């Protein structure tokens, strides 16, 4: 079980970097109850093109652009299903906690969905780390 960060009861934050971003195919604003956009942010990582969506591996020298949203447990459960998270970390994505610094300087403990390492073999790196810009090319 993942440790829960300290925050308002029932509220957690998520960093989204792919199709869940504003304007994306799975825009997080389509979920209910409506997630609240908190800030833009970047995290250290490498973004991979998996075809219809990206996957991110955390760490390294690269930067990945995204957005921070305040969500509740119902939205988190829906995101877990969408990202095919498994309790034993064998799913398509692995849910992690990461301290994320927003573009305005505030810091948030965020859920981040990191792609399972087995899914990126032979996949192209998205230069610039911005899925929205990449998918509009």
C-alpha positions as CSV (number, residue, x, y, z in Angstrom):
1,X,0.0,0.0,0.0
2,X,1.3,3.4,-1.0
3,X,1.8,5.9,1.9
4,X,-0.6,8.9,1.7
5,X,0.9,12.4,1.7
6,X,-0.5,15.0,4.1
7,X,-3.3,17.1,2.5
8,X,-6.9,18.1,2.9
9,X,-9.2,15.2,3.7
10,X,-10.3,13.4,0.5
11,X,-8.2,15.6,-1.8
12,X,-5.1,14.4,-3.6
13,X,-3.2,15.8,-6.5
14,X,-2.2,14.1,-9.7
15,X,0.4,15.1,-12.3
16,X,-0.9,14.3,-15.8
17,X,1.4,14.5,-18.9
18,X,-0.4,12.8,-21.8
19,X,-3.9,12.3,-23.1
20,X,-5.3,13.4,-19.7
21,X,-4.0,16.9,-20.2
22,X,-6.3,19.8,-21.1
23,X,-7.3,19.3,-24.8
24,X,-6.1,15.7,-24.8
25,X,-8.1,12.7,-26.0
26,X,-8.9,11.7,-22.4
27,X,-9.0,15.2,-21.0
28,X,-9.2,14.9,-17.2
29,X,-12.0,17.5,-17.2
30,X,-14.3,14.7,-18.6
31,X,-14.2,12.9,-15.2
32,X,-16.6,13.4,-12.4
33,X,-16.5,14.9,-9.9
34,X,-14.7,17.6,-11.9
35,X,-11.0,17.7,-11.2
36,X,-9.7,21.2,-10.4
37,X,-6.6,22.4,-12.3
38,X,-4.0,23.7,-9.9
39,X,-1.0,24.5,-11.9
40,X,1.3,23.7,-14.8
41,X,4.5,21.8,-14.0
42,X,7.4,19.8,-15.3
43,X,9.1,16.8,-13.8
44,X,12.4,15.0,-14.5
45,X,11.7,12.2,-16.9
46,X,11.7,10.8,-20.4
47,X,8.6,10.7,-22.5
48,X,8.0,7.8,-25.0
49,X,5.7,7.6,-27.9
50,X,3.5,4.5,-27.6
51,X,1.3,5.3,-30.5
52,X,-2.0,6.8,-29.4
53,X,-0.6,7.9,-26.0
54,X,2.7,8.5,-24.2
55,X,4.5,6.8,-21.4
56,X,6.9,8.5,-19.0
57,X,9.9,7.0,-17.2
58,X,10.8,9.2,-14.1
59,X,14.3,10.6,-13.5
60,X,17.2,11.5,-15.7
61,X,18.1,14.7,-17.4
62,X,15.0,15.2,-19.5
63,X,11.9,17.3,-18.6
64,X,8.3,16.2,-19.1
65,X,5.5,18.9,-19.3
66,X,2.2,18.4,-17.6
67,X,-0.5,19.7,-15.3
68,X,-1.4,19.2,-11.7
69,X,-5.0,18.6,-10.8
70,X,-6.8,18.2,-7.4
71,X,-8.9,15.0,-7.5
72,X,-10.9,12.8,-5.2
73,X,-10.8,9.1,-4.6
74,X,-13.5,8.4,-7.2
75,X,-11.4,10.1,-10.0
76,X,-8.3,8.4,-8.7
77,X,-10.0,5.0,-9.1
78,X,-11.2,5.9,-12.6
79,X,-7.6,6.9,-13.5
80,X,-6.3,3.6,-12.1
81,X,-8.6,1.7,-14.4
82,X,-7.7,3.8,-17.4
83,X,-4.0,3.4,-16.8
84,X,-4.4,-0.3,-16.1
85,X,-2.7,-0.1,-12.7
86,X,-2.2,-3.5,-10.9
87,X,-1.6,-3.9,-7.2
88,X,1.6,-5.9,-7.9
89,X,3.0,-3.2,-10.3
90,X,2.5,-5.6,-13.3
91,X,0.0,-3.4,-15.1
92,X,0.7,-1.0,-18.0
93,X,1.4,1.9,-15.6
94,X,2.8,2.0,-12.1
95,X,1.3,4.6,-9.7
96,X,3.8,6.5,-7.7
97,X,4.0,9.5,-5.4
98,X,6.3,12.3,-6.4
99,X,6.9,15.8,-5.0
100,X,6.2,18.1,-8.0
101,X,7.2,21.8,-8.1
102,X,4.6,23.8,-10.0
103,X,5.6,26.5,-12.5
104,X,4.5,29.1,-9.8
105,X,6.9,27.7,-7.3
106,X,4.4,25.8,-5.1
107,X,5.1,22.1,-4.4
108,X,2.6,19.3,-4.3
109,X,2.7,15.6,-3.5
110,X,1.3,14.1,-6.6
111,X,0.2,10.8,-8.0
112,X,2.1,10.1,-11.2
113,X,1.4,7.2,-13.6
114,X,4.8,5.9,-14.8
115,X,4.9,3.5,-17.7
116,X,6.0,0.0,-16.9
117,X,9.6,-0.4,-18.2
118,X,8.6,-3.4,-20.4
119,X,6.3,-1.2,-22.5
120,X,9.0,1.2,-23.8
121,X,11.3,-1.2,-25.6
122,X,11.9,0.0,-29.1
123,X,9.8,3.1,-28.6
124,X,10.8,6.6,-29.7
125,X,11.6,9.3,-27.2
126,X,9.5,12.4,-27.5
127,X,12.0,15.2,-27.8
128,X,11.0,18.2,-25.7
129,X,8.9,16.1,-23.4
130,X,5.5,17.6,-24.4
131,X,2.9,15.1,-25.5
132,X,0.3,17.8,-26.6
133,X,2.8,19.6,-28.8
134,X,4.1,16.2,-30.2
135,X,0.6,14.9,-30.9
136,X,-0.4,18.0,-32.9
137,X,2.5,17.6,-35.4
